[in-house]
């Protein structure tokens, strides 16, 4: 397709060049602000990982209770309850349903993995007294 010289001029005049790196930015006074914000994200990432670690410990504890009670690992009613509550709370906080579903499915899969290890550890100890 071809454009007229007039349209090309309009496009180039309205073109806004963005920089990939802070160093290349035309306004270096924003560098500190971006670095401060990135430091906050790093702190929140660390906090998220700590929270997930603590959640997994509780999942292991639940796995021990399930094993002793001869319950199945997957409790579908509880899983539905968690998802419904999380989606509702996520939407209230401006998060998409798709994000909440992916996040909690990943957490749930890891919880199942942790509980499966608890169940398998019990089976191995019975084989090797």
ZIWO-V189298 format. One record per backbone hydrogen bond with DSSP energy under -1.0 kcal/mol. NH is the residue of the N-H (numbers start at 0). CO is the residue of the C=O. E is the energy in kcal/mol with one decimal. If there is no record, write none. Layout:
nh->NH co->CO e->E
nh->NH co->CO e->E
This chain:
nh->7 co->3 e->-2.4
nh->8 co->4 e->-2.2
nh->9 co->5 e->-2.0
nh->10 co->6 e->-2.5
nh->11 co->7 e->-2.5
nh->12 co->8 e->-2.3
nh->13 co->9 e->-1.7
nh->24 co->21 e->-1.5
nh->29 co->26 e->-2.0
nh->30 co->27 e->-1.8
nh->33 co->29 e->-2.6
nh->34 co->30 e->-2.6
nh->35 co->31 e->-2.7
nh->36 co->32 e->-2.4
nh->37 co->33 e->-2.6
nh->38 co->34 e->-2.1
nh->39 co->35 e->-1.8
nh->40 co->36 e->-2.1
nh->41 co->37 e->-2.5
nh->42 co->38 e->-2.2
nh->43 co->39 e->-2.6
nh->44 co->40 e->-2.8
nh->45 co->41 e->-2.2
nh->46 co->42 e->-2.3
nh->47 co->43 e->-2.8
nh->48 co->44 e->-2.3
nh->49 co->45 e->-2.1
nh->50 co->46 e->-2.5
nh->51 co->47 e->-2.8
nh->52 co->48 e->-2.4
nh->53 co->49 e->-2.3
nh->54 co->50 e->-2.5
nh->55 co->51 e->-2.6
nh->56 co->52 e->-1.7
nh->57 co->53 e->-1.8
nh->58 co->54 e->-2.3
nh->59 co->55 e->-2.3
nh->60 co->56 e->-2.2
nh->61 co->57 e->-2.6
nh->62 co->58 e->-2.4
nh->63 co->59 e->-2.2
nh->64 co->60 e->-1.9
nh->65 co->61 e->-2.9
nh->66 co->62 e->-2.5
nh->67 co->63 e->-2.3
nh->68 co->64 e->-2.2
nh->69 co->66 e->-1.0
nh->70 co->65 e->-3.0
nh->78 co->74 e->-2.2
nh->79 co->75 e->-2.5
nh->80 co->76 e->-2.1
nh->81 co->77 e->-2.5
nh->82 co->78 e->-2.4
nh->83 co->79 e->-2.7
nh->84 co->80 e->-2.3
nh->85 co->81 e->-2.7
nh->86 co->82 e->-2.8
nh->87 co->83 e->-2.2
nh->88 co->84 e->-2.5
nh->89 co->85 e->-2.9
nh->90 co->86 e->-2.7
nh->91 co->87 e->-2.0
nh->92 co->88 e->-1.2
nh->93 co->90 e->-1.8
nh->94 co->89 e->-2.9
nh->99 co->95 e->-2.2
nh->100 co->96 e->-2.9
nh->101 co->97 e->-2.4
nh->102 co->98 e->-2.9
nh->103 co->99 e->-2.8
nh->104 co->100 e->-2.2
nh->105 co->101 e->-2.1
nh->106 co->102 e->-2.2
nh->107 co->103 e->-2.6
nh->108 co->104 e->-2.7
nh->109 co->105 e->-2.0
nh->110 co->106 e->-2.3
nh->111 co->107 e->-2.6
nh->112 co->108 e->-2.3
nh->113 co->109 e->-2.7
nh->114 co->110 e->-2.5
nh->115 co->111 e->-2.7
nh->116 co->112 e->-2.0
nh->117 co->113 e->-1.5
nh->118 co->114 e->-2.4
nh->119 co->115 e->-3.0
nh->120 co->116 e->-2.4
nh->121 co->117 e->-1.6
nh->122 co->118 e->-1.6
nh->123 co->119 e->-2.5
nh->124 co->120 e->-2.1
nh->125 co->121 e->-1.3
nh->126 co->122 e->-1.4
nh->127 co->123 e->-2.0
